Amino acid sequence: MTQRLISTLVVITGVLAASVGLLIAAGRLRAAGRAYRKIGTLYETMPEGWSSWFLGGFSGLTPGTQWLRALAALAVWVTVGAWFIGLGLRLFWRV
């Protein structure tokens, strides 16, 4: 009986971990959009020159790195969640 309870808790932990991964990735993508819009607005108001070119390149680079960080966080959390779900199912079927 206790093994079924523990396996159920492990599966729930896995589902929660995958959900946390989705929430973290969504938050990072929203932050990337805000940063892109903020830097893009600054870029449009700057006069031509080296600083304008640098800011334009930076405004394109920032969302890309945020996307990569969001995908990495999502992959890690979903992998951990899948591992917990698999472990919970193995414990459940062992009974």
N, C-alpha and C positions, 0 to 999 in steps of 0.2 A: 504493500500500500504506500509506504513512504517513498519507494523508488519511483512510483508513478507520479507522485506529487512533485518530487525533485525534477523528474524529466519534464513535467509540464512547466515548472518554473524556469527551467533552462530554455525550453522552446520560447516561452514568453520573453525571456531576456534576449534571445536572438532576434525576435521580431522587433523589440524595442531598440536594439542596436541598429538594425537596418533602418528603422524610422528616424533615429537620431542622425544617421548618415544622410538621409534625404533632406532633413531639416537644415543640417549644417551646409550642405551643398547649395540649397536654395538661398540661404542667407549670404553665402559668399558670392553667389551670382548677382544678388541684389546689390551687394556692396560694389561689385565690379561695374555694374551699370551706373551707380551713383558717381563713382570715381571717373568713369569715362565722360559722363555728362558734365561734371564739374571742370575737368581738365579741358574738355572740348570747348566749353564756354570761355575759359581763359585764353585758349589758343586763338579763338576768333577775334578777341579784343586786342591782341598783341600786335605791335608793328612788325614789319618784316625784318628778318635778321636771324642770327645764329640762335638766339634764345627762342624765337618763334619756331624754328625748325626743330630744335631739341624738344620743346614742349609738344609739338605735333607728333613726333615719334614716341614720346613718352605716353601720350594719350592713347596711342594704339597698342603699346606694349602692356600697359597696366591691366586692361581687361583680359588679355591673353594669359598673363600669369595668374590672375584670379580664377580664370576658367580651369587652368591646370591644377591649381590648388583645390578647387572644388571637386574636380574629378578624382584627384588622389584621395581626398577625404571620403568621398562617396565610395570609392573602391575599397578602402580599408574598412570602413564601418559595415558595408554590406558583406564583405568577406568574413568579418568577425561574427556578424549576425547569422550568416549561413553556417559557419562552423558551430555556433551554439545550437542552432536548430537541428543540424545533423547529429550532434552529440545527444541532444534531448530525445530525438527519435530513436537513436540506438539504445539509450537507456530504457525508453518506453517499451520497445519490442523485446528487450532482454528479459522482461518479467514474465 
